[in-house]
């Protein structure tokens, strides 16, 4: 379950409409093995809400990734490859990495969360 951002012992989360909507959206995305987007202003609690919702899916492997501003396609492929396989990308091309990523993603339920995707 998500932790309180100030690590306050005993803190509880209020089921705000946004939190409930995120829970439902993540539930639908996981059930459909689909892609989804959670967006909103900075500081709203999007990462916390997604982390909290995904914690209910014990059988789903979760990978959290972040990219710098304006990443290259090779960097995206290499970062995802390393997160999902725990192997170094080395000098492979983005095309080889993409093929290996697709193979890895087919091995079972997985959620890939791209956090801070709005960086410019």
TAPELIN-V738788 format. One record per pair of residues at least 6 apart in sequence whose C-alpha atoms are under 8 Angstrom apart, sorted by the first residue. I is the first residue (numbers start at 1). J is the second residue. D is the distance in whole Angstrom. If there is no record, write none. Layout:
BEGIN
i:j:d
I:J:D
I:J:D
END
This chain:
BEGIN
i:j:d
1:51:7
1:52:5
1:53:8
1:55:5
1:56:8
2:48:6
2:49:8
2:51:6
2:52:5
2:55:7
3:48:8
4:11:7
19:49:6
22:38:7
22:49:6
22:50:7
22:53:7
23:49:7
23:50:7
23:52:8
23:53:5
25:36:8
26:36:8
26:50:7
26:53:6
26:54:7
27:53:8
29:35:6
29:36:6
30:111:7
33:109:8
38:46:7
39:46:7
40:46:7
47:115:7
54:62:8
59:109:7
60:108:8
60:109:5
60:110:5
60:111:7
61:109:6
61:110:5
61:111:6
62:110:6
62:111:5
62:112:6
62:113:7
63:83:6
63:84:7
63:110:8
63:111:6
63:112:5
63:113:6
64:83:8
64:112:6
64:113:5
64:114:6
64:115:7
65:79:7
65:80:7
65:83:7
65:112:7
65:113:6
65:114:5
65:115:6
66:114:6
66:115:5
66:116:6
66:117:7
67:76:7
67:114:8
67:116:8
67:117:7
68:119:7
69:119:5
69:120:5
70:119:8
70:120:6
73:94:7
74:93:7
74:94:5
75:94:8
77:94:6
77:97:6
77:98:6
77:101:8
78:89:5
78:94:7
78:97:7
79:89:8
80:101:7
81:87:7
81:88:8
81:89:7
81:97:7
81:98:8
81:100:8
81:101:6
82:88:6
82:89:6
84:101:8
84:104:7
84:105:8
85:104:7
89:97:7
END
